Amino acid sequence: MKIAVSPRAAARILGPVISSLARTWRVETVHAERWQGLVESHRPHVFLLWHDALLPLLWWHRGRGVTIVVSEAQDGRYLAEYALRIGYRQAIGSSTRGGVRALMGVVKALRDGGTAAFTPDGPRGPRREFKGGILLAAQRSGAVVLPLHAGADRAWHLSSWDRFLVPKPFARIRIVYGTPFEVEPGEQGLAAARVRAEAELNGVVGEVQWDDGATDTA
């Protein structure tokens, strides 16, 4: 679907609406100590999440200067503009366009001690099909990978490729953090990390329990 306004204008108009909605959500976390341990030890880390869970996770981790990979395509910039407004940084590119430039930006942010977030099925799917470019960034920077997922007890799913999750007003949000892990050197390290990442993502999806249990809408 084409939107007749620019991403920046859309963020100005819809950003306050999204933030007002998000402030009504009641968030509970599971295994949050896994994330807090990385924060307290100042370890650079990568949030690894499926694209459909992006909205509640963006909101919960706002204001921390997390670097996100933003697609060069205009449709990838609408949510990105909102993310910038709530305290995120950006690396331009995706798995299909500008990927090397985005990877370099993420590696730099991580080597500087920062945090990055990546959706391995973005920007256009297929839904929950893992693309592992971010594991190379973690390997090169020595960052820890932290899989996580979010679900809601009451929500809409948009009729997009990812069935994008929009929790309803006053919904309960459950965020589950997986077990952090490092990417070992070499091709074997990358291959093992991919297996680990997919298993951890499956685990946090299962632990959320509300995954895909909300109301569908176009």
N, CA, C and O of each residue as an XYZ file, in Angstrom:
872
protein
N       0.841     -1.195      0.000
C       0.000      0.000      0.000
C       0.872      1.238      0.000
O       1.773      1.363      0.829
N       0.618      2.149     -0.913
C       1.357      3.387     -0.991
C       0.719      4.449     -0.103
O      -0.500      4.617     -0.107
N       1.544      5.161      0.654
C       1.062      6.223      1.531
C       1.428      7.546      0.894
O       2.559      7.731      0.443
N       0.462      8.485      0.852
C       0.627      9.710      0.078
C       1.434     10.774      0.794
O       1.631     11.854      0.237
N       1.912     10.520      2.007
C       2.715     11.506      2.720
C       4.116     10.942      2.931
O       4.327      9.730      2.888
N       5.062     11.841      3.157
C       6.443     11.418      3.357
C       6.587     10.719      4.705
O       5.776     10.935      5.606
N       7.628      9.872      4.850
C       7.857      9.224      6.152
C       7.978     10.220      7.295
O       7.448      9.986      8.381
N       8.672     11.331      7.059
C       8.849     12.324      8.126
C       7.520     12.950      8.523
O       7.244     13.130      9.709
N       6.693     13.282      7.530
C       5.382     13.865      7.828
C       4.490     12.852      8.539
O       3.761     13.198      9.469
N       4.557     11.595      8.093
C       3.755     10.564      8.738
C       4.150     10.386     10.196
O       3.292     10.192     11.057
N       5.460     10.453     10.476
C       5.922     10.321     11.863
C       5.441     11.490     12.707
O       5.085     11.311     13.872
N       5.427     12.686     12.127
C       4.931     13.856     12.872
C       3.462     13.712     13.204
O       3.018     14.089     14.289
N       2.707     13.163     12.259
C       1.257     13.063     12.444
C       0.895     11.879     13.334
O       0.121     12.014     14.282
N       1.469     10.708     13.017
C       1.069      9.482     13.694
C       1.902      9.164     14.929
O       1.475      8.391     15.787
N       3.098      9.762     15.023
C       3.960      9.472     16.166
C       3.292      9.715     17.511
O       3.332      8.838     18.374
N       2.682     10.872     17.717
C       2.011     11.107     19.003
C       0.866     10.130     19.263
O       0.595      9.783     20.412
N       0.195      9.685     18.199
C      -0.891      8.713     18.365
C      -0.323      7.371     18.830
O      -0.852      6.752     19.754
N       0.755      6.929     18.186
C       1.380      5.663     18.571
C       1.892      5.728     20.004
O       1.704      4.791     20.780
N       2.541      6.840     20.352
C       3.083      6.975     21.710
C       1.966      6.997     22.752
O       2.107      6.408     23.824
N       0.869      7.666     22.448
C      -0.266      7.693     23.381
C      -0.834      6.296     23.578
O      -1.174      5.912     24.697
N      -0.939      5.530     22.486
C      -1.395      4.151     22.591
C      -0.421      3.333     23.433
O      -0.838      2.589     24.321
N       0.869      3.469     23.156
C       1.878      2.655     23.841
C       1.918      2.926     25.341
O       2.211      2.024     26.125
N       1.629      4.146     25.739
C       1.656      4.473     27.167
C       0.565      3.749     27.953
O       0.625      3.694     29.181
N      -0.421      3.197     27.266
C      -1.471      2.446     27.962
C      -1.098      0.973     28.142
O      -1.738      0.264     28.920
N      -0.085      0.516     27.442
C       0.269     -0.898     27.520
C       0.851     -1.254     28.885
O       1.530     -0.441     29.512
N       0.582     -2.450     29.329
C       1.100     -2.957     30.598
C       2.123     -4.042     30.278
O       1.776     -5.151     29.870
N       3.386     -3.695     30.472
C       4.482     -4.555     30.024
C       4.995     -5.427     31.164
O       5.246     -4.945     32.268
N       5.144     -6.709     30.881
C       5.829     -7.620     31.795
C       6.996     -8.246     31.046
O       6.896     -8.519     29.850
N       8.092     -8.473     31.740
C       9.285     -9.039     31.112
C       9.633    -10.375     31.740
O       9.380    -10.612     32.922
N      10.214    -11.238     30.930
C      10.660    -12.566     31.371
C      12.154    -12.678     31.055
O      12.576    -12.417     29.929
N      12.932    -13.061     32.035
C      14.393    -13.185     31.912
C      15.052    -11.837     31.605
O      16.052    -11.789     30.889
N      14.507    -10.757     32.132
C      15.080     -9.428     31.876
C      16.494     -9.301     32.428
O      17.256     -8.445     31.979
N      16.852    -10.134     33.389
C      18.203    -10.075     33.952
C      19.259    -10.405     32.887
O      20.416    -10.003     33.013
N      18.865    -11.127     31.854
C      19.814    -11.440     30.774
C      20.211    -10.175     30.026
O      21.366    -10.011     29.634
N      19.261     -9.299     29.835
C      19.559     -8.014     29.200
C      20.241     -7.065     30.183
O      21.230     -6.418     29.841
N      19.715     -6.982     31.395
C      20.275     -6.058     32.373
C      21.743     -6.367     32.675
O      22.538     -5.461     32.924
N      22.090     -7.646     32.650
C      23.486     -8.011     32.882
C      24.406     -7.439     31.819
O      25.521     -7.016     32.124
N      23.950     -7.422     30.578
C      24.745     -6.840     29.492
C      24.848     -5.331     29.645
O      25.906     -4.747     29.408
N      23.751     -4.704     30.039
C      23.758     -3.251     30.233
C      24.705     -2.867     31.365
O      25.515     -1.951     31.222
N      24.600     -3.569     32.484
C      25.406     -3.218     33.654
C      26.891     -3.480     33.442
O      27.733     -2.802     34.030
N      27.217     -4.467     32.598
C      28.619     -4.764     32.318
C      29.136     -3.999     31.101
O      30.290     -4.156     30.703
N      28.273     -3.170     30.515
C      28.633     -2.341     29.358
C      29.102     -3.181     28.176
O      30.007     -2.783     27.442
N      28.482     -4.345     27.996
C      28.813     -5.198     26.861
C      28.016     -4.757     25.637
O      26.791     -4.672     25.723
N      28.647     -4.477     24.515
C      27.885     -4.197     23.286
C      27.077     -5.427     22.904
O      27.562     -6.554     23.009
N      25.852     -5.211     22.465
C      24.993     -6.345     22.149
C      24.027     -6.002     21.027
O      23.761     -4.839     20.727
N      23.515     -7.071     20.419
C      22.580     -6.969     19.304
C      21.254     -7.599     19.705
O      21.202     -8.786     20.028
N      20.182     -6.811     19.687
C      18.838     -7.358     19.839
C      18.458     -8.047     18.529
O      18.562     -7.447     17.459
N      18.020     -9.302     18.608
C      17.623    -10.065     17.433
C      16.150    -10.413     17.574
O      15.773    -11.133     18.498
N      15.313     -9.915     16.675
C      13.869    -10.048     16.824
C      13.190    -10.192     15.478
O      13.695     -9.701     14.468
N      12.048    -10.862     15.457
C      11.254    -10.949     14.233
C      10.561     -9.619     13.967
O      10.224     -8.880     14.892
N      10.358     -9.332     12.695
C       9.840     -8.030     12.270
C       8.436     -7.759     12.822
O       8.106     -6.608     13.107
N       7.616     -8.781     12.975
C       6.225     -8.553     13.398
C       6.138     -8.012     14.819
O       5.153     -7.360     15.164
N       7.154     -8.269     15.658
C       7.131     -7.835     17.060
C       7.816     -6.491     17.271
O       8.068     -6.099     18.410
N       8.118     -5.783     16.193
C       8.960     -4.595     16.266
C       8.354     -3.468     17.103
O       9.070     -2.835     17.878
N       7.059     -3.205     16.967
C       6.481     -2.014     17.589
C       6.593     -2.027     19.119
O       7.142     -1.078     19.680
N       6.101     -3.053     19.818
C       6.238     -3.010     21.290
C       7.686     -3.045     21.754
O       8.009     -2.477     22.797
N       8.571     -3.705     20.998
C       9.972     -3.751     21.396
C      10.668     -2.415     21.161
O      11.524     -2.020     21.953
N      10.314     -1.715     20.087
C      10.821     -0.356     19.885
C      10.428      0.540     21.055
O      11.246      1.304     21.568
N       9.188      0.440     21.462
C       8.698      1.295     22.531
C       9.414      0.997     23.848
O       9.834      1.919     24.546
N       9.555     -0.269     24.186
C      10.115     -0.650     25.481
C      11.586     -0.272     25.603
O      12.053      0.046     26.697
N      12.320     -0.301     24.497
C      13.758     -0.018     24.539
C      14.086      1.379     24.003
O      15.215      1.637     23.585
N      13.116      2.260     24.017
C      13.292      3.616     23.486
C      14.269      4.414     24.362
O      14.513      4.079     25.521
N      14.818      5.485     23.763
C      15.632      6.424     24.514
C      17.009      5.931     24.908
O      17.650      6.531     25.771
N      17.485      4.844     24.291
C      18.775      4.269     24.666
C      19.819      4.384     23.555
O      20.917      3.845     23.689
N      19.496      5.073     22.470
C      20.456      5.245     21.395
C      20.779      3.969     20.646
O      21.869      3.840     20.090
N      19.844      3.015     20.620
C      20.054      1.758     19.905
C      20.094      2.032     18.399
O      19.278      2.795     17.883
N      21.032      1.416     17.705
C      21.138      1.560     16.256
C      20.275      0.515     15.566
O      20.375     -0.675     15.863
N      19.423      0.962     14.643
C      18.581      0.052     13.874
C      18.968      0.142     12.405
O      19.422      1.184     11.932
N      18.782     -0.972     11.685
C      19.024     -0.993     10.248
C      17.740     -0.560      9.551
O      16.680     -1.150      9.759
N      17.845      0.474      8.724
C      16.687      1.068      8.053
C      16.806      0.826      6.563
O      17.832      1.144      5.962
N      15.763      0.264      5.957
C      15.764     -0.001      4.528
C      15.872      1.298      3.731
O      15.341      2.332      4.135
N      16.572      1.230      2.584
C      16.634      2.380      1.694
C      15.311      2.619      0.981
O      15.055      3.732      0.521
N      14.472      1.606      0.882
C      13.162      1.763      0.260
C      12.281      2.657      1.132
O      12.359      2.600      2.359
N      11.446      3.480      0.501
C      10.653      4.449      1.262
C       9.718      3.780      2.247
O       9.504      4.300      3.342
N       9.146      2.617      1.876
C       8.193      1.990      2.793
C       8.864      1.505      4.066
O       8.191      1.260      5.067
N      10.190      1.364      4.038
C      10.894      0.971      5.246
C      11.203      2.124      6.176
O      11.713      1.922      7.278
N      10.895      3.340      5.733
C      11.284      4.509      6.506
C      10.170      5.041      7.404
O      10.434      5.874      8.272
N       8.942      4.584      7.219
C       7.849      5.132      8.023
C       8.039      4.823      9.503
O       8.018      5.727     10.339
N       8.224      3.550      9.825
C       8.441      3.194     11.226
C       9.798      3.696     11.704
O       9.962      4.038     12.875
N      10.779      3.739     10.786
C      12.107      4.226     11.153
C      12.071      5.679     11.601
O      12.756      6.050     12.553
N      11.286      6.501     10.931
C      11.177      7.903     11.331
C      10.593      8.031     12.728
O      11.010      8.889     13.506
N       9.632      7.182     13.045
C       9.084      7.186     14.402
C      10.149      6.733     15.404
O      10.272      7.305     16.487
N      10.923      5.692     15.031
C      11.978      5.205     15.923
C      12.992      6.306     16.220
O      13.437      6.444     17.359
N      13.359      7.081     15.216
C      14.303      8.182     15.436
C      13.740      9.185     16.433
O      14.483      9.755     17.232
N      12.431      9.400     16.388
C      11.789     10.359     17.284
C      11.791      9.885     18.740
O      11.702     10.704     19.654
N      11.889      8.591     18.959
C      11.851      8.090     20.340
C      13.238      7.595     20.801
O      13.349      6.818     21.750
N      14.279      8.060     20.110
C      15.611      7.871     20.666
C      16.477      6.802     20.047
O      17.416      6.335     20.690
N      16.195      6.391     18.804
C      17.028      5.410     18.118
C      17.980      6.102     17.139
O      17.781      7.255     16.757
N      19.007      5.368     16.752
C      19.917      5.788     15.697
C      19.724      4.856     14.509
O      19.067      3.822     14.633
N      20.293      5.214     13.353
C      20.044      4.401     12.178
C      21.309      4.093     11.388
O      22.252      4.882     11.342
N      21.293      2.906     10.762
C      22.276      2.513      9.757
C      21.468      2.208      8.505
O      20.615      1.321      8.521
N      21.725      2.931      7.421
C      20.913      2.823      6.218
C      21.318      1.604      5.413
O      22.502      1.395      5.148
N      20.336      0.795      5.022
C      20.579     -0.369      4.186
C      19.710     -1.530      4.625
O      18.961     -1.415      5.596
N      19.802     -2.649      3.917
C      19.013     -3.830      4.245
C      19.708     -5.045      3.656
O      20.816     -4.944      3.129
N      19.056     -6.185      3.747
C      19.629     -7.394      3.171
C      19.603     -7.350      1.651
O      20.311     -8.120      1.001
N      18.798     -6.461      1.072
C      18.660     -6.410     -0.383
C      19.250     -5.154     -0.988
O      19.649     -5.173     -2.152
N      19.321     -4.056     -0.237
C      19.842     -2.797     -0.767
C      20.740     -2.149      0.283
O      20.355     -2.001      1.443
N      21.947     -1.764     -0.146
C      22.833     -1.060      0.774
C      23.303     -1.893      1.940
O      23.623     -1.354      2.999
N      23.351     -3.222      1.761
C      23.644     -4.089      2.888
C      25.030     -3.901      3.468
O      25.198     -3.923      4.687
N      26.040     -3.713      2.605
C      27.414     -3.554      3.099
C      27.537     -2.283      3.927
O      28.163     -2.284      4.988
N      26.936     -1.195      3.437
C      26.998      0.071      4.165
C      26.316     -0.053      5.527
O      26.828      0.445      6.529
N      25.164     -0.714      5.560
C      24.459     -0.901      6.828
C      25.291     -1.743      7.790
O      25.373     -1.443      8.981
N      25.915     -2.815      7.253
C      26.737     -3.677      8.094
C      27.886     -2.899      8.712
O      28.182     -3.062      9.896
N      28.533     -2.056      7.922
C      29.637     -1.254      8.438
C      29.173     -0.303      9.532
O      29.872     -0.098     10.524
N      27.976      0.283      9.343
C      27.437      1.185     10.353
C      27.141      0.480     11.658
O      27.391      1.022     12.735
N      26.603     -0.742     11.566
C      26.298     -1.512     12.769
C      27.584     -1.928     13.477
O      27.674     -1.828     14.700
N      28.587     -2.396     12.714
C      29.860     -2.796     13.303
C      30.493     -1.624     14.042
O      31.000     -1.787     15.152
N      30.466     -0.444     13.432
C      31.042      0.740     14.078
C      30.329      1.048     15.390
O      30.974      1.311     16.405
N      28.985      1.014     15.370
C      28.220      1.297     16.590
C      28.558      0.303     17.694
O      28.693      0.685     18.857
N      28.694     -0.964     17.336
C      28.990     -1.986     18.329
C      30.417     -1.860     18.848
O      30.652     -2.013     20.046
N      31.366     -1.584     17.969
C      32.751     -1.417     18.415
C      32.906     -0.200     19.317
O      33.819     -0.139     20.140
N      32.009      0.766     19.157
C      32.025      1.942     20.026
C      31.328      1.680     21.357
O      31.185      2.583     22.182
N      30.895      0.429     21.559
C      30.256      0.061     22.818
C      28.755      0.208     22.829
O      28.133      0.162     23.891
N      28.161      0.384     21.658
C      26.723      0.619     21.577
C      25.908     -0.664     21.476
O      26.411     -1.772     21.661
N      24.637     -0.464     21.177
C      23.674     -1.553     21.014
C      23.015     -1.405     19.651
O      22.779     -0.288     19.191
N      22.718     -2.519     19.007
C      22.014     -2.510     17.729
C      20.812     -3.432     17.818
O      20.751     -4.304     18.685
N      19.858     -3.237     16.922
C      18.694     -4.113     16.832
C      18.497     -4.499     15.376
O      18.683     -3.678     14.478
N      18.122     -5.746     15.147
C      18.035     -6.241     13.774
C      16.895     -7.240     13.658
O      16.679     -8.063     14.548
N      16.164     -7.158     12.542
C      15.098     -8.112     12.240
C      15.581     -9.012     11.112
O      15.634     -8.564      9.966
N      15.935    -10.265     11.390
C      16.547    -11.116     10.373
C      15.597    -11.566      9.271
O      16.036    -12.210      8.318
N      14.306    -11.249      9.370
C      13.388    -11.531      8.261
C      12.987    -10.257      7.517
O      12.187    -10.316      6.584
N      13.538     -9.093      7.924
C      13.205     -7.845      7.256
C      14.077     -7.610      6.035
O      15.056     -8.327      5.829
N      13.729     -6.589      5.199
C      12.588     -5.707      5.412
C      11.274     -6.198      4.795
O      10.213     -5.632      5.061
N      11.345     -7.255      3.970
C      10.128     -7.667      3.251
C       9.870     -9.160      3.306
O       9.084     -9.678      2.513
N      10.506     -9.853      4.214
C      10.192    -11.253      4.391
C      11.021    -12.189      3.528
O      12.036    -11.788      2.959
N      10.583    -13.432      3.435
C       9.363    -14.005      3.997
C       9.322    -13.949      5.532
O      10.353    -13.861      6.199
N       8.119    -14.001      6.051
C       7.908    -13.869      7.481
C       8.668    -14.947      8.251
O       8.544    -16.139      7.971
N       9.448    -14.503      9.218
C      10.209    -15.368     10.118
C      11.120    -16.348      9.383
O      11.334    -17.474      9.831
N      11.644    -15.904      8.263
C      12.688    -16.658      7.559
C      14.008    -15.964      7.826
O      14.181    -14.801      7.461
N      14.930    -16.653      8.451
C      16.140    -16.043      8.997
C      17.142    -15.693      7.893
O      17.489    -16.532      7.062
N      17.597    -14.437      7.903
C      18.714    -13.985      7.070
C      19.794    -13.481      8.028
O      19.536    -12.603      8.851
N      21.002    -14.035      7.923
C      21.956    -13.932      9.022
C      23.014    -12.871      8.933
O      24.046    -13.003      9.592
N      22.825    -11.810      8.149
C      23.870    -10.803      8.007
C      24.322    -10.186      9.318
O      25.497     -9.856      9.478
N      23.410    -10.030     10.244
C      23.760     -9.373     11.504
C      24.735    -10.214     12.314
O      25.480     -9.671     13.130
N      24.747    -11.527     12.109
C      25.680    -12.380     12.845
C      27.121    -12.063     12.460
O      28.026    -12.162     13.289
N      27.333    -11.682     11.203
C      28.666    -11.273     10.777
C      29.088     -9.995     11.490
O      30.243     -9.857     11.893
N      28.140     -9.048     11.648
C      28.435     -7.814     12.375
C      28.788     -8.110     13.825
O      29.707     -7.504     14.377
N      28.066     -9.035     14.444
C      28.370     -9.411     15.830
C      29.738    -10.079     15.927
O      30.496     -9.837     16.867
N      30.041    -10.918     14.945
C      31.340    -11.604     14.944
C      32.488    -10.606     14.806
O      33.480    -10.697     15.530
N      32.359     -9.664     13.892
C      33.433     -8.705     13.629
C      33.630     -7.727     14.787
O      34.737     -7.236     15.009
N      32.565     -7.451     15.514
C      32.646     -6.460     16.582
C      32.846     -7.076     17.959
O      33.170     -6.370     18.915
N      32.655     -8.398     18.068
C      32.738     -9.047     19.372
C      31.516     -8.816     20.246
O      31.571     -9.007     21.461
N      30.412     -8.405     19.626
C      29.193     -8.129     20.388
C      28.448     -9.420     20.736
O      28.602    -10.446     20.074
N      27.649     -9.339     21.780
C      26.801    -10.445     22.208
C      25.465    -10.359     21.468
O      24.926     -9.268     21.281
N      24.935    -11.501     21.051
C      23.619    -11.564     20.407
C      22.577    -11.905     21.463
O      22.741    -12.854     22.230
N      21.498    -11.116     21.494
C      20.422    -11.326     22.473
C      19.087    -11.464     21.742
O      18.491    -10.453     21.372
N      18.604    -12.690     21.525
C      17.288    -12.877     20.911
C      16.184    -12.475     21.882
O      16.326    -12.635     23.094
N      15.084    -11.952     21.342
C      13.939    -11.580     22.171
C      12.688    -11.541     21.322
O      12.754    -11.484     20.094
N      11.543    -11.572     21.990
C      10.262    -11.544     21.286
C       9.235    -10.876     22.188
O       9.414    -10.801     23.403
N       8.154    -10.390     21.574
C       7.068     -9.761     22.325
C       5.731    -10.222     21.767
O       5.597    -10.475     20.570
N       4.761    -10.327     22.638
C       3.391    -10.636     22.241
C       2.428     -9.850     23.103
O       2.826     -9.246     24.099
N       1.166     -9.856     22.722
C       0.138     -9.112     23.453
C      -1.100     -9.975     23.626
O      -1.425    -10.793     22.765
N      -1.790     -9.786     24.747
C      -3.001    -10.575     24.976
C      -4.167    -10.082     24.124
O      -5.111    -10.827     23.859
N      -4.094     -8.806     23.692
C      -5.125     -8.251     22.818
C      -4.436     -7.356     21.799
O      -3.751     -6.403     22.170
N      -4.614     -7.660     20.512
C      -3.887     -6.891     19.505
C      -4.539     -7.039     18.143
O      -5.369     -7.918     17.911
N      -4.132     -6.147     17.255
C      -4.436     -6.290     15.839
C      -3.208     -6.828     15.129
O      -2.083     -6.554     15.546
N      -3.411     -7.596     14.054
C      -2.341     -7.956     13.135
C      -2.681     -7.332     11.783
O      -3.751     -7.591     11.232
N      -1.787     -6.521     11.252
C      -2.026     -5.889      9.971
C      -1.944     -6.921      8.846
O      -1.349     -7.986      9.005
N      -2.547     -6.588      7.717
C      -2.529     -7.504      6.568
C      -1.283     -7.265      5.728
O      -1.365     -7.101      4.511
N      -0.136     -7.248      6.382
C       1.159     -7.064      5.732
C       1.866     -8.415      5.685
O       1.382     -9.393      6.254
N       3.007     -8.468      5.008
C       3.725     -9.740      4.850
C       4.099    -10.367      6.190
O       4.190    -11.589      6.310
N       4.320     -9.508      7.212
C       4.772    -10.018      8.511
C       3.650    -10.166      9.536
O       3.891    -10.627     10.652
N       2.410     -9.777      9.166
C       1.293     -9.751     10.121
C       1.673     -8.885     11.323
O       1.604     -9.324     12.471
N       2.073     -7.655     11.033
C       2.647     -6.728     12.002
C       1.735     -6.550     13.206
O       0.535     -6.312     13.069
N       2.328     -6.670     14.389
C       1.590     -6.657     15.652
C       1.376     -5.231     16.155
O       2.331     -4.469     16.308
N       0.124     -4.878     16.410
C      -0.212     -3.592     17.023
C      -1.073     -3.886     18.247
O      -2.272     -4.126     18.104
N      -0.494     -3.872     19.443
C      -1.294     -4.139     20.645
C      -2.408     -3.112     20.824
O      -2.233     -1.930     20.529
N      -3.540     -3.576     21.306
C      -4.684     -2.696     21.532
C      -4.477     -1.863     22.804
O      -3.583     -2.149     23.599
N      -5.314     -0.829     22.989
C      -5.200     -0.030     24.214
C      -5.315     -0.899     25.469
O      -6.180     -1.770     25.561
N      -4.428     -0.645     26.429
C      -4.387     -1.318     27.723
C      -4.087     -2.810     27.614
O      -4.363     -3.569     28.542
N      -3.522     -3.232     26.482
C      -3.124     -4.635     26.332
C      -1.985     -4.973     27.288
O      -1.186     -4.113     27.659
N      -1.929     -6.223     27.671
C      -0.769     -6.741     28.392
C       0.270     -7.169     27.372
O      -0.035     -7.920     26.445
N       1.489     -6.697     27.540
C       2.601     -7.037     26.654
C       3.558     -7.933     27.413
O       3.944     -7.625     28.540
N       3.938     -9.029     26.805
C       4.941     -9.905     27.418
C       6.181     -9.907     26.530
O       6.111    -10.240     25.347
N       7.327     -9.528     27.121
C       8.608     -9.528     26.422
C       9.492    -10.591     27.047
O       9.709    -10.602     28.258
N      10.000    -11.488     26.206
C      10.853    -12.580     26.683
C      12.240    -12.423     26.069
O      12.380    -12.299     24.852
N      13.263    -12.430     26.925
C      14.655    -12.356     26.497
C      15.250    -13.768     26.475
O      15.122    -14.525     27.437
N      15.898    -14.100     25.362
C      16.549    -15.391     25.247
C      17.921    -15.388     25.917
O      18.298    -14.432     26.595
N      18.650    -16.466     25.714
C      19.986    -16.590     26.296
C      21.004    -15.886     25.402
O      21.101    -16.210     24.218
N      21.765    -14.930     25.938
C      22.776    -14.249     25.122
C      23.877    -15.223     24.702
O      24.207    -16.164     25.425
N      24.437    -14.975     23.515
C      25.543    -15.809     23.053
C      26.466    -15.000     22.151
O      26.071    -13.975     21.596
N      27.688    -15.470     22.015
C      28.670    -14.837     21.148
C      28.845    -15.647     19.871
O      28.567    -16.846     19.841
N      29.307    -14.981     18.818
C      29.564    -15.639     17.538
C      31.049    -15.966     17.465
O      31.891    -15.068     17.481
N      31.363    -17.243     17.385
C      32.763    -17.689     17.328
C      33.377    -17.355     15.966
O      32.642    -17.114     15.009
N      34.714    -17.336     15.862
C      35.372    -16.951     14.613
C      35.100    -17.914     13.460
O      34.764    -19.081     13.664
N      35.257    -17.386     12.229
C      35.242    -18.215     11.034
C      33.869    -18.604     10.549
O      32.855    -18.294     11.175
N      33.852    -19.301      9.401
C      32.587    -19.739      8.807
C      31.852    -20.723      9.705
O      30.623    -20.703      9.776
N      32.595    -21.579     10.389
C      31.953    -22.530     11.290
C      31.273    -21.802     12.446
O      30.200    -22.199     12.901
N      31.919    -20.728     12.916
C      31.309    -19.937     13.974
C      30.014    -19.303     13.535
O      29.039    -19.286     14.286
N      29.994    -18.772     12.300
C      28.768    -18.169     11.765
C      27.667    -19.210     11.599
O      26.511    -18.955     11.934
N      28.026    -20.383     11.082
C      27.030    -21.434     10.887
C      26.429    -21.883     12.221
O      25.216    -22.060     12.340
N      27.296    -22.064     13.219
C      26.800    -22.478     14.536
C      25.937    -21.397     15.164
O      24.943    -21.693     15.828
N      26.324    -20.126     14.951
C      25.545    -19.026     15.515
C      24.170    -18.938     14.879
O      23.192    -18.611     15.552
N      24.088    -19.227     13.589
C      22.782    -19.200     12.932
C      21.854    -20.264     13.508
O      20.681    -19.996     13.770
N      22.376    -21.458     13.701
C      21.570    -22.519     14.316
C      21.120    -22.098     15.712
O      19.962    -22.288     16.083
N      22.039    -21.529     16.476
C      21.719    -21.083     17.835
C      20.676    -19.969     17.805
O      19.735    -19.978     18.600
N      20.839    -19.011     16.893
C      19.910    -17.881     16.824
C      18.500    -18.344     16.482
O      17.532    -17.904     17.102
N      18.384    -19.223     15.507
C      17.055    -19.703     15.127
C      16.405    -20.483     16.268
O      15.203    -20.358     16.500
N      17.191    -21.281     16.973
C      16.655    -22.036     18.105
C      16.220    -21.108     19.229
O      15.166    -21.313     19.831
N      17.027    -20.083     19.519
C      16.673    -19.139     20.580
C      15.418    -18.344     20.216
O      14.561    -18.115     21.070
N      15.305    -17.922     18.950
C      14.112    -17.195     18.536
C      12.875    -18.074     18.657
O      11.830    -17.612     19.115
N      12.982    -19.334     18.252
C      11.856    -20.249     18.425
C      11.498    -20.395     19.898
O      10.325    -20.495     20.258
N      12.525    -20.406     20.746
C      12.277    -20.547     22.174
C      11.546    -19.363     22.773
O      10.603    -19.544     23.543
N      11.971    -18.138     22.427
C      11.308    -16.974     23.022
C       9.908    -16.793     22.463
O       9.012    -16.335     23.171
N       9.709    -17.153     21.188
C       8.353    -17.106     20.624
C       7.431    -18.032     21.410
O       6.310    -17.658     21.756
N       7.907    -19.235     21.687
C       7.096    -20.185     22.446
C       6.830    -19.727     23.864
O       5.750    -19.972     24.403
N       7.799    -19.064     24.476
C       7.645    -18.641     25.861
C       6.710    -17.447     26.002
O       6.098    -17.266     27.055
N       6.592    -16.635     24.968
C       5.650    -15.511     25.005
C       4.218    -16.015     25.151
O       3.416    -15.399     25.853
N       3.887    -17.128     24.498
C       2.587    -17.807     24.576
C       1.472    -17.066     23.842
O       0.608    -17.707     23.243
N       1.467    -15.729     23.873
C       0.413    -14.992     23.173
C       0.712    -14.811     21.694
O      -0.065    -14.164     20.991
N       1.788    -15.351     21.214
C       2.181    -15.176     19.817
C       1.052    -15.571     18.868
O       0.530    -16.685     18.923
N       0.685    -14.612     17.982
C      -0.363    -14.825     16.972
C      -1.719    -15.171     17.585
O      -2.590    -15.693     16.889
N      -1.911    -14.895     18.858
C      -3.181    -15.216     19.474
C      -4.165    -14.077     19.506
O      -5.235    -14.187     20.105
N      -3.808    -12.970     18.857
C      -4.656    -11.787     18.923
C      -5.568    -11.694     17.715
O      -5.530    -12.542     16.824
N      -6.389    -10.656     17.695
C      -7.405    -10.485     16.676
C      -6.788    -10.033     15.362
O      -5.952     -9.129     15.360
N      -7.178    -10.638     14.243
C      -6.714    -10.224     12.927
C      -7.571     -9.089     12.400
O      -8.776     -9.030     12.647
N      -6.924     -8.184     11.667
C      -7.673     -7.129     10.998
C      -6.885     -6.663      9.796
O      -5.662     -6.804      9.766
N      -7.550     -6.120      8.820
C      -6.869     -5.598      7.632
C      -6.315     -4.222      7.946
O      -5.700     -3.594      7.085
